Amino acid sequence: MKTDIKAALGARVRELRRSAGLTLEELAFRADMHPSYIGDMERGQRNVTLENLAKIAAGLHADPGSLLKTEPQKARSKKEKPDPFHSLAHALSKNSAADRQFILNQAKALSRRLRRRIK
């Protein structure tokens, strides 16, 4: 039986994205790609390059090789908190990649400072 590698990859990325609680837009932002590219890839309509596979894996905080595995992953616990920067990333999605990265870096630095003051 022949496996459609593009469909299998797309299904795996969708599974990992959903288990991480990410929208298409959030993953696209993290991977510095267009949401329609991610959507096409998840539907098996894109032949993904190695560079883009690495960017998508980084956006999912996953090993690129894990995207090619077909066994299901353990679902994320409902008690786990989502990444606190998801909503910020979504709100900033219309800015340039450089501007988004600058703003996120500033937000992370501010968060670290606030945590130090609370302790």
N, C-alpha and C positions, 0 to 999 in steps of 0.2 A: 504494500500500500504506500503510495507516494504522499508525503506530507507537504502542504503548501507552507513553505518557510515564512513567507511574508505574513500570512494569516496567523500562523502560530506566534510569531514575534509580536504582532499587533495585539493579539489576545493576551499575551503575557504582560505587555506594557500596560494595557488597560487594567488587568488584574492588580498589578503592583501600584498603579496610580490610584485606583479606587481604594485599595487597602491602606494606602497612605493618607486617604482623605483629601486628595487633590482633584481639582477640576482640570479640564483640558487646558484652560487658560493659565492656571497656576503652574502646571508642568511646562507649558510652552515658555512661560516667563523664566522659570528656573533654568531651562535648557537653552534660552536665548533663541527660540525658534517661533514660527508662526503657529497659532492654534490649529489652523486648517491643515498644516503639515502633520501635526500630531494626530489629528482626527483621521486623516487619510491613512496614516501609518497604522493606526489601531484597527482600521477596517481592512488592512491587508492590501491597500491600493498604492503603496509607496515601496520602492526598493531602496531601503535605507543604507546610506554609506557608513563606513566604519566610524568616521568622524561624528556623524549625527547619532549613531548608536552610543558612542561615548558621551555625547552631550546629554542625551536622554537619560542614560544611566546615572550620570552625575546629578541631574535634576531629580531623580528618584532616590538619590543616596544609595545606589545599588552598584554592584559589580557588573560591568558590561556582559560578562559571561552568563550571569544569572538571568539576563533577558532572553537567552536562548533555551533555557530549561523549560520543560513543559509540565512538570509536576506542580500542583497547586501550592501556594504559599499559605502559611498560617495567617489567619485574619488578625488584624490589629484589635487589641482589646478596646472596649468602649471606654475603659477607665483612662487610657492613654490620652494625653492632651495633644491636640494638633500643634504643629509648628506655629509659634506666635507671630511669625512674619508672613503667613499665608495671606491674610486679608490686606496687609500693606502691599505685598507683591501684586496682588490682584488690582488694587487701586492705582498702582504705578505702571500698569502694563502698557499705557499709551506713551510713556516717556522713552527716550533712547536708552539703549543698553547701558551706556556709560553713566547716564543720570540715575538710572535705577540702581546700579551697583553703588554709586556714591551715596545715595539716600539710604540704602539698606545698611551700608557700612556705618554711617552716622547713627542710625537707629540702634544697631548692635552695640556700638561704643557707648551710647547713652544708657542702654539697658545694663551694661556692665557697671557703669558708674553708679547707677541707682541701686543695684544689688549690693555694691560695696557699702553704700551709705546705710542700707537697711540692716546689715550685719552689725 
